Amino acid sequence: MKKTLLAFVLVFSSTILFAQQNTYPVNGSYDTRPGMFAFTNATIVVSATQTLTNATLLIKGSTIQAVGSGLAVPKGYVVVDLKGKFVYPSLVDAFTSYGVPEATVQGRGFGGGGGQRQSIFVSTKKGAYGWNESIRPETYVKNVFTVDSKKADDLRKAGFGSVNTISRDGIARGISAAVTLNEGTDNNVYLKDQTAANYSFNKGTSSNDYPTSLMGSIALLRQTYYDSQWYGKQKDEYNISLEEFGKQQNMPQIFEVDGWANILRADKIGKEFGKQYIIKSTGDEYQRINEVKATGASLIIPLSFPKAYDVEDPAEARNITLTQMKAWELAPTNPAALEKAGIKFALTSFGLENTRDFWANLRTAIDNGLTEKQALQSVTEIPASLLGISDKVGSLEKGKVANFLISSDNLFKKENIIFENWVQG
């Protein structure tokens, strides 16, 4: 594959991309022609269970038109010969805060000149909202999201083509959205504007005193469920927070927790109110694998493994606990342990200090027993299915969004190079 040809294709496709939007005024001539490309003679990994050799991928605009072996290239398509190259679905990340403004800590009621702190018992948010600011189901990511070019570029370089983006503020956090990592306008990147209701045990930026503990967070969330049930049966009070909380109960539910013990705590709440959470964890499930499996929950797990400790200095080495050493040793085995236990899980780049470490850590997980088949499913098909967007991304099939990678070899080989990451064609 000639680099000059790829450069031409990218420039041409980028030009066409901006012509996809048709509700904004255009300064100059209006070109609505879709880009039409045929990628031929490639090894195409349609999904983790289907690979085609000497195959062709046809895309028109942002959509896959056909994929298969022995396909005739229709007239008008630009042909790109990928002999010796591989084509994979772009990766899907089910848990990010991409494009969402960072929450800012609100005023805590301190008086000027170092005065005594004033307690805040009820919400200071103006409007007909709930009494506690950490219960904010009225938050919709679609109302605050904007494309972040730098972060999108980092994620694309790691192979991602679409992400679920979440507002990570509060106990009841509101609704997330699935977007592509295209750098077009905000209007054109949405795959699904409402993917899941989101929860945690962290009250976030709430200025209220309560809750001040894990026990308090659990109590507040349980009370919110009961309040929502009551609210649905009465007509005297209007409460935006409870109204939205009730509407969201039939959606997928994502619960972010810290540690295996909180997986069990969250699941207990879910069972009490008839919910099966998708749990975003911190990667220590191997410590209680049977108990985690018994929850029946699907997981979103990170690849942020502990770094090796410096034990050269005996005095410093004495401060490192056995627990820390075991975590360093066993954390990379966590994905394989989940696979062996038959637990459904997606892998996320969230929690990595640098997105570039994603592939190195994923290969470390494979070296520690994770199969390549499971690895590919956990970064494509599984996150897409958890978010309800498997009809759009996660595999290379007719009618889906043209999100795909062009690589030099098997995606999981250390020497592999990702040449291109096409997002929305």
N, C-alpha and C positions, 0 to 999 in steps of 0.2 A: 504493500500500500504506500503510495507516494505521499509524502507530507504535503507537497504542494496541492495535490488533489484534495486532501482532507481540509486544508486551509480554505480552499475555494468553496468546498461544500459547506463548511461552517459559516463562512461569511454570507453565502447565499441564503442559508437557512435562517440566519439571524435577521437578514433583511426581510424575509417573508414573515418571520415571527411577529414583527411589529405591525404587520398588516392584518393580523388575526383579529384585533380589536375593532369593532365596527360601531361602537356607540359614542366615540369621541371624535371631535373634529380633526381633520387632517390638514396640515400645512403643506400644500403641494399636491402632486398627483396621487391618486388613491389606487394602490396596487393590491388586489385581493387574490392574486394567484397563489395557490398553495404550493409549498415545496414538495416535489415528488422525487423520492430517492429509492434506488434498488441496491441493497447490499448483498452481493453475490459471493458464492464459493466459500462461505464461512461455516465454521462449526457453531451452530446456534443452540444455546441452552435455553429452550423454551421455558422450562421449569426444573425443579430439582429432580423430577422423575422422567423428563423427556429431553433428549439431546438429538439434534439433527446434524448430519454431516453433509458437506458440500451443498449447503442450503442457501436460500434467498429470503431476505426480509424486505418487504415493500412498505414504505410509509408515504402518506400523503398528508401534508399539513402536520397536525399534531397527533395523527391517528395511524395505527398499524392497519394496513390494508390486507396483508397476507403474509404468511410465513410457512415455508416448507421446502422440500427438496424437489427439483425438477420444475420449478415455477417458471413460466415464460414472463419476461419483463415487458410490461405494456409500453406502448409508444409514449414518449414524452418524459420518461423517467431518467434521471441522472444516475448512471451506473457507477457504483463504487466496488471495485474488486477487493474482497477481503480474504483472498486465498492465504491459508496458514494462520488466520486470525480467528478469535472467538467473539461471540456476541452473547451477552448475558442481560437479564432484566436489571435495570438500575435498582439500587437498594432502597428499602423503605424503613424509616425510623419512626417507631410508634410513640416515642417520648422525647420531645424537645421543647424549648421555649423560643424557638426561632421566630424572629419577627415580632415578638411581643415586648413592649416596653418593660424595663426592669421596675419592679414595684419599689416605691419610695416609702420609707418609714414616716408615718404621720406624727404630728405633735403629740407628746406624751403628757401634756398638762403641767409642765414645770413652770413655775413663776419666774419672772425676770430677776436678775441679780442673785441667782442661786437660791431662789425661794423654795419652799417645801412642795413636794409633788402632790398634785391634785388627782385623786382617784377618778377614773372614768368607768362608770358601771354600764352605761347604755351607749348605743351607737351615736356618733356625732355626724353621721352621713345624712344629708338633707333628703327628704322624700319618704315615701311610705314603705320603708324597708324594714327588715327584721331588727331585733334589738341588739344583736351582737355583730360587730363588723367582720368577724372571721367567717361568718356564714354569708357567702356572697354568690349564690347560684345564678344571680342575675347577670354575672359577668359572661360575656360572649367574646371569644377571641376574635371572631370576624369583625367586631366593632373597633378593635384596637390594633389589629395586625397590619404590618406594612413590610414590604420586601426589604431584606437586609442583604445587600449585594456582597459584602465581605464574608459574612457567615455562610451565605449560599455558596460562594466560591469554595470555601473550606470544605463544606459538606459534599459538594460535587466532586472535588478532587479525591475524596475518600470513597466515591462511588455511589453516593446517595442521590436519588432523583426526586423523592417526595418524603414529607415528614408530617407527623402529627404535632401540632403546636399547642401548648398548654399555658395558661396563666397559673403560675405556681404560687399563688398568694391565697392563704386562708385554708380553712378546714373543708368547707364546701366551696369549690373553686369555680364552678360554672362550666361552660361548654367549650371544648377544644375544637379545632378545625384541621382538616388535612389539606395541605398545599403542595404544589410542586416547587422545585428550587430554580425555576425559571426566573430570569431577571426582567421580565416584562412588567407591565403595570400590575398593581394589586388585583385588579378585576379579573385578570386572566390566569391566575395561578391556583385558584381554588379547585380541589377535587371533591371536597364535601365540606360544607360550612358548619356542620354540626356532627361531630364524630362520637363524643362521649361526655358524660358528666364526670367531674373529677373531684377527688377528695384527698385529705391527708390528716395527720394528727398535729400539724403545725399551724398555729393561728396566723402566721405571717405578719403583715404590717398593721394588723388591727391595733387601734389605740386603746381598746378596752382592757381593763385589768384581767378579766376572766376570759379564757382559762389560763392558769399559770402552771399547769402540769399535764402530763399525759392522761392522768385520771380525769382531769377536768375536760380535756379535749374529747375523750370518749363519751363523757356524760353529755356534753353539749351536742355532739353529733347525734347521739341516741335521742335526746330531747327534741332535736330538730325533726327527726323522723316522726316522732309522736305528734309534734305540733302540726306537721304537714298532714297527717291523717285527720287530726281534728279540723284543720282549716278547710279540708275538702268537704266537710259535712256542715259547715256553717255559712251564713250569708251576712253576718253583722260587720265583719272586719275585712278590709282589703290590705293585703300584705304582699308586696312585690316579691320579696325573698321566698316566702312560703309558696306563693303562686308558681314561681319558676322551679322551685325544688320539686313540687308535685309533678309538674310537666315532664321533668327529666327522668322520672323513675323507670320508664320503659326503654331508655337508651342504654348502650353499653356503659359500664361504670368502671372508671380507672381509679385505683387507690394507691397513692404513693406512700410507701412506708420505709422505715429505717430498721433493718435487721429482721431475722427470721421470727423473733418473738412477736413483732408487730404485724407480721403476716397473719399469725394465728389470731391476734386480737382483732384485726380488721375483718377477718373471715367470720369471727364470732358475731360481730355486729351485722355483717351481711346475712348470716343465717337467721338472726333474730328478725330481720325485716324482709326476708325472702329475696335477697340480692346475691348474685354471684359476681364478685368483683374480679376485674382484671388487675393484678397487683404488680406495680412497679416496685421492685425490691432493690437491695444493695448487693446482692450476689453472695450471700452466705447461707443459702438454702441447704448446702451439703451438710451443714451441722445438724439439721433436723429434717432430712429428706422425706422420711415416712410421714411425719406430721404435716409437712407442706403438701405432699401428694394427697393426703386425706382431705384437704380443703377443697379439692376439685378446681382450684383456681388456675387460670392461665396467667403466666408471668411475663413481665418485661424486665430483662436482667441486663446489668451493665457489664462492660469488659474492662473496668477500671481496677486492675489488680494491684495489690500492695507492692511497692518497690522493695528491692532487697535492702536489708538493714546493714549498716556499717558496723561490723563486729571486730574490726582490726584492733581497736583499743579495748582491752579487757575491762577497764573501768566503765566505759560506755556500754559495753556488751551486757554488763550485769543489769542494766536498766531496761533491757528488752525482755518482755515476758514470753513465756511459752505460748500463750494465746496468740501473741503477735506473730511469732515464728510459724505456728501452725496455720494461721490465716495466710501468711505469705506463701507457704508451701501448697495449701489446698485450694485457695481461691481460683487458680486457673483450671482446676478439675471440676468446678461447679457446673458449667454447661454440660459436660459429659455425664455428670451424676444425674442431672435433670433428664437428659435424653434416655439414659439407662432406666430411670424410674418411670418413663412414659409421661412425663409432665410437659404439657404444651407451653412453649416459651418463645418469645421474640428477643432479639438482641438489640441493644441501643448503644449509640455513641455517647449518650448523656453520661456525664461524670468524668469523662476523660479530660486531662489537663490540656491535651492537644489532640484534635481530631485525627491528625496524621498517625497517631498511635493505634488507631482502630484495627488496621490489618495486622500489625505485629502482634497485638493482643489476641486477635481472632485466631491467628496461626498458632499461638501459644496454647490456646484452648484446644485446637485440633491436635497438637502434639500431646496433649494430656487426655486424649480419648474422644473428643467430639468428632463425629463423622462429618465429612464434607457435605453430604446430602442434608443432614440436619442443619448444618451451618447456613447453607444456602436458603433452606426453607425459613429459617429464623430471621433472615434479613430481607426476605421478599414476600413469600406467600402468607406466612403466619401473621406478620404485622398488618398486612393488607386485609386479611380476613377479620382480625380483631377490630379493625377500624371501620369495617363495612365498605371498603373501597377495592375489594378484590375483583370487581367488574371493570376496574380502571387500570390498576397497576399490580405488580407482583409477579407477573409472568408475561411472556411475549405471545399474545394471541390476537387474532383479528378483532378489531373494534376497540382495543385498549389503547391507552395513551402511549405514544412512542417515547418511552423512557427506557434507554438501553445503554449498555457499556460495550465498547470495543476494546478487547484486550489481546495481548500477545500470546497468552497461554491460559491454562487452567487458572481460574481466578484465585485459587488458594495457594498456588506455588509462590515461594518467596521471590523468585526471579521474574514473576509476571509483571507486566507493565499495563496499566490502564491507559490506552491511547486517548480515548474520547468518552465522554459521558453526555449522551444526547438526552435533553429534557424537553418534553412536549415537541419532539421533532426538531 
